[in-house]
Amino acid sequence: MTSTAVRPGAPSGPVAEPPVPDPPASGAQGRSGFAGLLDLPVTGWRALTKSVRRSPGRLTVIGVGLVLLCLIFGLVGTFAVQGKNDTINELIDHREPLTAASQEVYRSLSDADATSANAFLVIGAEPPELRARYDLDIARAGAALAKAASDSEGYADAATKVDILSRNLPVYTGIIERARANNLQGFPVGASYLREASNLMRTTILPAAADLYNIDTGRLTAEQEDVSGFPWFSTVLLVAVLAALIATQVYLTRRTNRLLNIGLVVGTGAMVVLLLWGAVALIVQSVLVGAGRDDGSHPVDVLVRARSAAVQARADEMMTLVARGDGGSYEQDYQQLGPLFTGLLKQAQGLMTGDAGKQIDAALANANTWLQTHKDIRAKDDSGNYADAVREAVDTTAPNGAAASFGKLDQELVTAIDVGRQSFLDDTSGADGALTLLAPGVAVLSVVAAAGVTIGIRDRLREYR
């Protein structure tokens, strides 16, 4: 009988071959280089979706999202509020003074034109006070033009107007000097030089000055509207943060059966405080900026236009007499300007009250007196009584004369304009005060909210360890 020897400890039966591992699936091997970088978003997304299937991962994602939302709002809100602050300061320190400077350019040049004509109507040597007034007008116009020019860079329209004024103002003053020199020697050509200078002023210089003023006024109005605008994006973002915080607390209450999460309550409280503070501050700021526009810059604009029209009408009155029978175009211009400035004064009456309102009432009364006196001047001139017409036009001692009525009208408008400018500054400065500390407050409270969320979520995560 034949037997088979078996090695002790060896299992009976055939010896199995060691298993051969399956080949790795296609694409399962690790990838390196640029191809591996392309796989990172997919790998990360898979890890994230796998993590949020469990409570700790879900809480972590919620916490990170809330913290980022709080910080993003803090950044956006801080810049939005600081932008409003900067615009308000720009209005007070820069924009309104430049608008006043461009207004001064027009007024001073108009008055210089009227004053130079007035000097030609005075018999004998030119009165020193008229010469001084003309020189002061030119100096003021030059200083105001230099100030306006400092803000024209980057604004093609404004720069063009400044260039026109800068090139033509020396030409005007040069022609006036030739007119004055010829007039002192008794040469009739002096009046021709004066009319040439006045024509340059009316057709080139004053239109450019008016356009410059309109440009600056438009920029002032645009900045007022911008700063009065409601910050919709920041508000929607803040409401989204509050909604997310409340939703998270509701979710945690249902999952943990705990009514409050201290960290999230702190974060929500910080956002609620910020919502109330910001709402009150922005409403007050908007109201005050609107008051600065309605009670300040808008009435001032109306008064400036009335004053400019009145000064130009005075120049027309003088030039009509200088032309001696050939001033029909000046008189026609006067007849158009008279209803214009009286209409603007009536409009201003409905915009300003108090002391400024009284000044406007007095200005309108003097305007009506002047218009009536002008009719007498024209009647005397047209009837051949030129000397009496000139005397009534330039005599400053006659209480109801053209010169006295215009002088009082101009001074009352100056006073009313100053009141309006001060009202603008007071209201707009108050708007700046309403936003005091709001920008840093947004940043600090947003960080507090983010910290509260971090602490609240961290405490819940510890319970899973």
C-alpha positions as CSV (number, residue, x, y, z in Angstrom):
1,M,0.0,0.0,0.0
2,T,1.4,3.3,-1.0
3,S,1.1,6.4,1.3
4,T,1.8,10.1,0.8
5,A,3.9,12.0,3.3
6,V,2.4,15.2,4.5
7,R,4.5,18.1,6.0
8,P,3.4,18.5,9.6
9,G,1.2,21.5,10.1
10,A,0.4,21.7,6.4
11,P,-3.3,21.6,5.4
12,S,-4.4,18.7,3.6
13,G,-5.4,19.1,0.0
14,P,-3.8,21.2,-2.7
15,V,-1.9,24.3,-1.8
16,A,-3.7,27.5,-3.1
17,E,-1.8,30.0,-5.0
18,P,-1.4,33.5,-3.4
19,P,-4.2,35.9,-4.7
20,V,-3.2,38.3,-7.4
21,P,-4.4,41.9,-6.7
22,D,-6.9,43.4,-9.2
23,P,-5.4,46.0,-11.5
24,P,-6.3,49.5,-10.4
25,A,-9.3,51.1,-12.1
26,S,-8.6,53.5,-14.9
27,G,-8.0,57.0,-13.5
28,A,-7.7,55.8,-9.8
29,Q,-4.0,56.3,-9.7
30,G,-2.9,59.6,-8.2
31,R,-2.2,62.4,-10.7
32,S,0.4,65.0,-10.3
33,G,1.4,68.3,-11.9
34,F,-1.2,70.5,-13.6
35,A,-3.6,67.6,-14.1
36,G,-3.7,67.1,-10.3
37,L,-4.4,70.8,-9.8
38,L,-7.4,70.5,-12.1
39,D,-8.7,67.7,-9.9
40,L,-8.6,69.8,-6.7
41,P,-11.9,71.6,-7.1
42,V,-13.7,68.3,-7.8
43,T,-12.0,66.6,-4.9
44,G,-12.8,69.5,-2.6
45,W,-16.4,69.5,-3.6
46,R,-16.7,65.8,-3.0
47,A,-15.1,66.2,0.4
48,L,-17.5,69.1,1.3
49,T,-20.6,67.2,0.2
50,K,-19.5,64.2,2.2
51,S,-18.9,66.5,5.2
52,V,-22.2,68.2,5.2
53,R,-24.0,64.9,5.4
54,R,-23.0,64.9,9.1
55,S,-23.9,67.4,11.7
56,P,-20.4,68.6,12.6
57,G,-19.5,69.2,9.0
58,R,-22.8,71.0,8.4
59,L,-22.3,73.2,11.4
60,T,-18.8,74.0,10.2
61,V,-20.0,75.1,6.8
62,I,-22.7,77.2,8.3
63,G,-20.3,78.9,10.7
64,V,-17.8,79.7,8.0
65,G,-20.5,81.1,5.7
66,L,-21.9,83.3,8.5
67,V,-18.5,84.7,9.4
68,L,-17.7,85.5,5.8
69,L,-21.1,87.1,5.3
70,C,-20.6,89.3,8.4
71,L,-17.1,90.4,7.3
72,I,-18.2,91.1,3.7
73,F,-21.0,93.3,5.0
74,G,-18.6,95.0,7.3
75,L,-16.3,95.8,4.4
76,V,-19.1,97.0,2.1
77,G,-20.9,98.9,4.7
78,T,-17.8,100.7,6.0
79,F,-16.9,101.8,2.5
80,A,-20.4,102.9,1.8
81,V,-20.7,105.1,4.9
82,Q,-17.2,106.5,4.5
83,G,-18.1,107.4,0.9
84,K,-21.1,109.4,2.1
85,N,-18.9,111.1,4.7
86,D,-16.3,112.0,2.0
87,T,-18.9,113.3,-0.4
88,I,-20.5,115.5,2.4
89,N,-17.1,117.0,3.2
90,E,-16.5,117.5,-0.5
91,L,-19.7,119.5,-0.7
92,I,-18.8,121.7,2.3
93,D,-15.1,122.2,1.7
94,H,-14.8,122.1,-2.1
95,R,-17.9,122.0,-4.3
96,E,-20.0,124.8,-2.8
97,P,-17.1,127.3,-2.6
98,L,-16.2,126.5,-6.2
99,T,-19.8,127.1,-7.3
100,A,-19.7,130.4,-5.4
101,A,-16.4,131.3,-7.2
102,S,-17.8,130.6,-10.6
103,Q,-20.8,132.8,-9.7
104,E,-18.4,135.5,-8.6
105,V,-16.7,135.4,-11.9
106,Y,-20.0,136.2,-13.7
107,R,-21.2,138.9,-11.3
108,S,-17.9,140.7,-11.1
109,L,-17.4,140.8,-14.8
110,S,-21.0,142.0,-15.3
111,D,-20.5,144.7,-12.7
112,A,-17.2,145.7,-14.3
113,D,-19.0,146.2,-17.6
114,A,-21.7,148.3,-16.0
115,T,-19.2,150.4,-14.0
116,S,-17.0,151.2,-17.0
117,A,-20.0,152.4,-18.8
118,N,-21.1,154.5,-15.8
119,A,-17.7,156.1,-15.7
120,F,-18.1,157.3,-19.4
121,L,-21.4,159.0,-18.5
122,V,-19.9,161.2,-15.8
123,I,-19.0,164.7,-17.0
124,G,-15.3,165.6,-16.4
125,A,-12.7,163.4,-14.9
126,E,-13.5,159.8,-14.0
127,P,-14.6,159.5,-10.4
128,P,-12.0,157.6,-8.3
129,E,-14.7,155.5,-6.7
130,L,-15.8,154.2,-10.0
131,R,-12.2,153.4,-11.0
132,A,-11.7,151.6,-7.7
133,R,-14.9,149.6,-8.2
134,Y,-13.9,148.6,-11.7
135,D,-10.4,147.5,-10.5
136,L,-11.9,145.6,-7.6
137,D,-14.4,143.8,-9.9
138,I,-11.5,142.7,-12.3
139,A,-9.4,141.6,-9.3
140,R,-12.3,139.6,-7.9
141,A,-13.1,138.0,-11.2
142,G,-9.4,137.0,-11.7
143,A,-9.1,135.5,-8.2
144,A,-12.4,133.6,-8.6
145,L,-11.4,132.4,-12.1
146,A,-8.1,131.0,-10.7
147,K,-10.1,129.1,-8.0
148,A,-12.5,127.8,-10.6
149,A,-9.6,126.7,-12.9
150,S,-8.1,124.6,-10.1
151,D,-11.1,122.3,-10.3
152,S,-11.4,122.2,-14.1
153,E,-8.8,119.5,-14.7
154,G,-10.4,116.3,-16.0
155,Y,-13.6,118.1,-17.0
156,A,-13.4,119.1,-20.6
157,D,-16.4,121.4,-20.7
158,A,-15.2,123.4,-17.6
159,A,-11.6,123.6,-18.9
160,T,-12.9,125.0,-22.2
161,K,-14.8,127.7,-20.5
162,V,-11.9,128.6,-18.2
163,D,-9.7,128.8,-21.2
164,I,-12.1,131.2,-23.0
165,L,-12.2,133.4,-19.9
166,S,-8.5,133.4,-19.4
167,R,-7.7,134.4,-23.0
168,N,-10.4,137.1,-23.4
169,L,-10.3,138.8,-20.0
170,P,-6.9,140.5,-20.7
171,V,-8.2,141.6,-24.1
172,Y,-11.3,143.1,-22.6
173,T,-9.3,145.1,-20.0
174,G,-6.9,146.3,-22.7
175,I,-9.7,147.6,-24.8
176,I,-11.2,149.3,-21.7
177,E,-7.9,151.1,-21.1
178,R,-7.7,152.4,-24.6
179,A,-11.3,153.6,-24.3
180,R,-10.5,155.3,-21.0
181,A,-7.4,157.0,-22.4
182,N,-9.3,158.3,-25.5
183,N,-12.2,159.5,-23.3
184,L,-9.8,161.4,-21.0
185,Q,-8.5,163.3,-24.1
186,G,-12.0,164.0,-25.3
187,F,-11.8,161.8,-28.4
188,P,-15.1,160.3,-29.5
189,V,-13.4,157.1,-30.5
190,G,-13.3,156.3,-26.7
191,A,-17.0,155.4,-26.8
192,S,-16.4,153.1,-29.8
193,Y,-13.7,151.3,-27.8
194,L,-16.1,151.0,-24.9
195,R,-18.8,149.4,-27.1
196,E,-16.2,147.0,-28.6
197,A,-15.2,145.9,-25.1
198,S,-18.8,145.6,-24.0
199,N,-19.6,143.5,-27.1
200,L,-16.7,141.2,-26.3
201,M,-18.0,140.9,-22.7
202,R,-21.5,140.1,-23.8
203,T,-20.9,137.8,-26.7
204,T,-17.9,135.8,-25.4
205,I,-16.9,136.4,-21.8
206,L,-20.2,136.4,-20.0
207,P,-21.6,133.4,-21.9
208,A,-18.5,131.4,-20.9
209,A,-18.8,132.5,-17.3
210,A,-22.5,131.6,-17.3
211,D,-21.7,128.1,-18.7
212,L,-19.0,127.6,-16.1
213,Y,-21.4,128.5,-13.3
214,N,-24.0,126.1,-14.8
215,I,-21.4,123.3,-14.9
216,D,-20.4,123.8,-11.3
217,T,-24.0,124.1,-10.1
218,G,-24.8,120.9,-11.9
219,R,-21.9,119.1,-10.2
220,L,-23.1,120.5,-6.9
221,T,-26.6,119.2,-7.4
222,A,-25.3,115.8,-8.6
223,E,-23.2,115.3,-5.5
224,Q,-26.2,116.3,-3.3
225,E,-28.4,113.7,-5.0
226,D,-25.6,111.1,-4.7
227,V,-25.2,111.6,-1.0
228,S,-28.9,111.6,-0.4
229,G,-29.3,108.3,-2.2
230,F,-30.4,105.2,-0.2
231,P,-27.6,102.5,0.2
232,W,-29.7,99.7,-1.2
233,F,-26.9,97.1,-1.6
234,S,-25.6,97.6,1.9
235,T,-29.1,97.4,3.4
236,V,-30.0,94.2,1.5
237,L,-26.7,92.7,2.6
238,L,-27.4,93.6,6.2
239,V,-30.9,92.1,6.1
240,A,-29.4,88.9,4.5
241,V,-26.9,88.7,7.5
242,L,-29.7,89.1,10.0
243,A,-31.9,86.5,8.2
244,A,-29.0,84.0,8.1
245,L,-28.3,84.5,11.8
246,I,-31.9,84.0,12.8
247,A,-32.3,80.9,10.5
248,T,-29.2,79.4,12.0
249,Q,-30.5,79.9,15.6
250,V,-33.8,78.3,14.6
251,Y,-32.0,75.4,13.1
252,L,-29.8,74.9,16.2
253,T,-32.8,75.1,18.5
254,R,-34.6,72.3,16.6
255,R,-31.4,70.1,16.5
256,T,-30.3,70.7,20.1
257,N,-33.5,71.5,22.0
258,R,-31.7,74.6,23.4
259,L,-33.5,77.9,23.1
260,L,-30.5,80.2,22.9
261,N,-27.0,80.2,21.6
262,I,-25.2,83.0,23.3
263,G,-22.6,83.6,20.6
264,L,-25.3,83.8,17.9
265,V,-27.5,86.0,20.1
266,V,-24.5,88.4,20.5
267,G,-23.9,88.4,16.7
268,T,-27.6,89.1,16.0
269,G,-27.7,91.8,18.6
270,A,-24.7,93.5,17.0
271,M,-26.4,93.5,13.6
272,V,-29.8,94.8,15.1
273,V,-28.0,97.6,16.8
274,L,-26.2,98.4,13.5
275,L,-29.5,98.3,11.6
276,L,-31.2,100.8,14.0
277,W,-28.2,103.1,14.3
278,G,-27.6,103.1,10.5
279,A,-31.3,103.7,9.7
280,V,-31.6,106.6,12.0
281,A,-28.2,108.2,11.0
282,L,-28.9,107.8,7.3
283,I,-32.4,109.2,7.5
284,V,-31.2,112.2,9.5
285,Q,-28.3,112.7,7.1
286,S,-30.6,112.5,4.0
287,V,-33.1,114.9,5.5
288,L,-30.4,117.5,6.4
289,V,-28.7,117.2,3.0
290,G,-32.1,117.8,1.4
291,A,-32.7,120.8,3.7
292,G,-29.3,122.2,2.6
293,R,-30.4,121.9,-1.0
294,D,-34.0,123.1,-0.6
295,D,-33.3,126.0,1.9
296,G,-29.7,126.7,0.8
297,S,-28.2,125.9,-2.5
298,H,-31.4,126.0,-4.6
299,P,-32.6,129.4,-3.3
300,V,-29.1,130.7,-3.7
301,D,-29.0,129.6,-7.3
302,V,-32.3,131.4,-8.0
303,L,-30.9,134.6,-6.3
304,V,-27.6,134.4,-8.1
305,R,-29.4,134.2,-11.4
306,A,-31.6,137.2,-10.4
307,R,-28.6,139.2,-9.3
308,S,-26.7,138.4,-12.5
309,A,-29.6,139.4,-14.6
310,A,-30.0,142.7,-12.7
311,V,-26.3,143.6,-13.0
312,Q,-26.5,142.9,-16.7
313,A,-29.6,145.0,-17.1
314,R,-27.8,147.9,-15.3
315,A,-25.0,147.5,-17.9
316,D,-27.6,147.7,-20.7
317,E,-29.1,150.8,-19.2
318,M,-25.7,152.5,-19.1
319,M,-24.6,151.4,-22.6
320,T,-27.9,152.6,-24.1
321,L,-27.0,156.1,-22.9
322,V,-23.4,155.7,-24.0
323,A,-24.5,154.8,-27.5
324,R,-26.5,158.1,-27.7
325,G,-29.4,157.1,-30.0
326,D,-27.8,154.0,-31.3
327,G,-28.4,151.7,-28.3
328,G,-31.6,150.0,-29.4
329,S,-30.1,146.5,-28.9
330,Y,-29.1,147.4,-25.3
331,E,-32.5,148.6,-24.5
332,Q,-34.1,145.5,-26.0
333,D,-31.9,143.4,-23.9
334,Y,-32.9,145.4,-20.8
335,Q,-36.6,144.9,-21.6
336,Q,-35.9,141.1,-21.6
337,L,-33.9,141.1,-18.4
338,G,-36.3,143.2,-16.4
339,P,-39.1,140.6,-16.2
340,L,-36.5,137.9,-15.8
341,F,-34.9,139.1,-12.6
342,T,-38.2,140.2,-11.1
343,G,-39.7,136.8,-11.9
344,L,-36.7,135.1,-10.2
345,L,-37.1,137.3,-7.1
346,K,-40.8,136.3,-6.9
347,Q,-39.7,132.7,-7.1
348,A,-37.2,133.2,-4.4
349,Q,-39.9,134.7,-2.1
350,G,-41.5,131.3,-2.0
351,L,-38.2,129.6,-1.1
352,M,-36.9,131.6,1.7
353,T,-38.4,133.0,4.9
354,G,-37.2,134.9,8.0
355,D,-34.5,137.6,7.5
356,A,-33.7,136.3,4.0
357,G,-37.3,136.6,3.0
358,K,-37.5,140.2,4.2
359,Q,-34.4,141.0,2.2
360,I,-36.0,139.5,-0.9
361,D,-39.2,141.5,-0.3
362,A,-37.1,144.7,-0.1
363,A,-35.1,143.7,-3.2
364,L,-38.3,143.2,-5.2
365,A,-39.6,146.6,-4.1
366,N,-36.3,148.3,-5.2
367,A,-36.4,146.4,-8.4
368,N,-39.9,147.7,-9.2
369,T,-38.7,151.3,-8.3
370,W,-35.7,150.9,-10.6
371,L,-37.9,149.6,-13.5
372,Q,-40.2,152.6,-13.1
373,T,-37.3,155.0,-13.0
374,H,-35.8,153.4,-16.1
375,K,-39.0,154.4,-18.0
376,D,-38.5,158.0,-17.0
377,I,-34.8,157.8,-18.1
378,R,-35.8,156.4,-21.5
379,A,-38.6,159.0,-21.9
380,K,-36.1,161.9,-21.3
381,D,-33.5,160.4,-23.5
382,D,-35.9,159.7,-26.4
383,S,-37.3,163.3,-26.1
384,G,-33.9,164.8,-26.5
385,N,-33.2,165.6,-22.8
386,Y,-30.0,163.5,-22.7
387,A,-28.3,165.4,-19.9
388,D,-31.3,164.9,-17.5
389,A,-31.5,161.2,-18.5
390,V,-27.9,160.7,-17.7
391,R,-28.2,162.5,-14.4
392,E,-31.1,160.4,-13.4
393,A,-29.2,157.2,-14.3
394,V,-26.0,157.9,-12.5
395,D,-26.9,160.2,-9.6
396,T,-26.4,158.1,-6.4
397,T,-27.8,160.8,-4.1
398,A,-31.4,160.6,-5.5
399,P,-33.1,158.1,-3.1
400,N,-35.4,156.7,-5.8
401,G,-33.0,157.1,-8.7
402,A,-31.8,154.3,-10.9
403,A,-28.3,154.2,-9.3
404,A,-29.6,154.2,-5.7
405,S,-32.4,151.6,-6.4
406,F,-30.0,149.3,-8.2
407,G,-27.4,149.7,-5.4
408,K,-29.9,148.8,-2.7
409,L,-31.3,145.9,-4.8
410,D,-27.8,144.5,-5.3
411,Q,-26.9,144.8,-1.6
412,E,-30.1,143.1,-0.5
413,L,-29.4,140.2,-2.9
414,V,-25.9,139.9,-1.5
415,T,-27.3,139.6,2.0
416,A,-29.9,137.1,1.0
417,I,-27.4,135.0,-0.9
418,D,-25.1,135.0,2.2
419,V,-28.0,133.8,4.4
420,G,-28.7,131.0,1.9
421,R,-25.1,129.9,1.7
422,Q,-24.9,129.8,5.5
423,S,-28.1,127.7,5.6
424,F,-26.5,125.3,3.2
425,L,-23.3,125.0,5.3
426,D,-25.3,124.6,8.6
427,D,-27.6,121.8,7.2
428,T,-24.9,120.0,5.4
429,S,-22.5,120.1,8.3
430,G,-25.3,118.7,10.4
431,A,-25.6,115.8,7.9
432,D,-21.9,115.2,8.4
433,G,-22.4,115.1,12.2
434,A,-25.2,112.5,11.8
435,L,-22.7,110.0,10.4
436,T,-20.2,110.5,13.1
437,L,-18.5,107.2,14.0
438,L,-20.9,105.2,11.9
439,A,-18.2,104.0,9.5
440,P,-16.0,102.6,12.3
441,G,-19.1,101.4,14.1
442,V,-20.1,99.3,11.1
443,A,-16.6,97.7,11.0
444,V,-16.5,97.0,14.8
445,L,-20.0,95.6,15.1
446,S,-19.5,93.4,12.0
447,V,-16.3,91.9,13.6
448,V,-18.3,91.5,16.9
449,A,-21.0,89.6,15.0
450,A,-18.4,87.4,13.2
451,A,-16.7,86.6,16.6
452,G,-20.1,85.8,18.2
453,V,-20.9,83.4,15.3
454,T,-17.4,81.7,15.7
455,I,-17.9,81.2,19.5
456,G,-21.5,80.0,19.1
457,I,-20.7,77.4,16.4
458,R,-17.5,76.3,18.2
459,D,-19.5,75.5,21.3
460,R,-21.9,73.3,19.4
461,L,-19.0,71.5,17.6
462,R,-17.4,70.6,21.0
463,E,-20.5,68.6,21.9
464,Y,-19.7,66.1,19.1
465,R,-16.2,65.2,20.4
